[in-house]
Structures are given as C-alpha cells and as structure tokens.
Amino acid sequence: MLNAATLLKHKMLIGLLYGCGLRCMEVRNIRLADMDFERKLLHIRQSKGRKDRMVPLSEHLIRGLKST
C-alpha cells in the first residue's frame, strides 16, 4: 500500500495507521503537539473507550514526518 501512494502525506498517514496500529479516527485527530520526537512517542487522545494512550513512533516515521 505504501508503494501505491504517490503523495508523501498519504504515505505518512498509511505509515501511522500501520506502524503505530492506529484506527482511522485516531489518525484524523492527531496534532503535531501530540508527537514527542525526543522520546519517540505519540499521544493518542480520547481513543476507543475515551481513554488516552501512548504508542511508539519508529525512526522511519519520524524522519518522514519531519520532512513534510
């Protein structure tokens, strides 16, 4: 799927869905303030069951997100 996406934005969205195990609604609600690049964590707010959670970010995703 990553190879089929032509825009970098779409590749990053698919990468977040797959790499972090996120749901579509969770990816839609992500803000830049929710990303902690130093600790390599992503804060998911009001997830399923209205609970917050932290998920790891891979180095590959961090590089892609910083380049967009």
Buried (B, 14 or more C-beta within 10 A) or exposed (E): EEEEBEEEEEBBBBBBBEBBEBEEEBBEBBEEEBBEEEEEBBBBEEBEEEEEEEBEBEEEBBEBBEEE
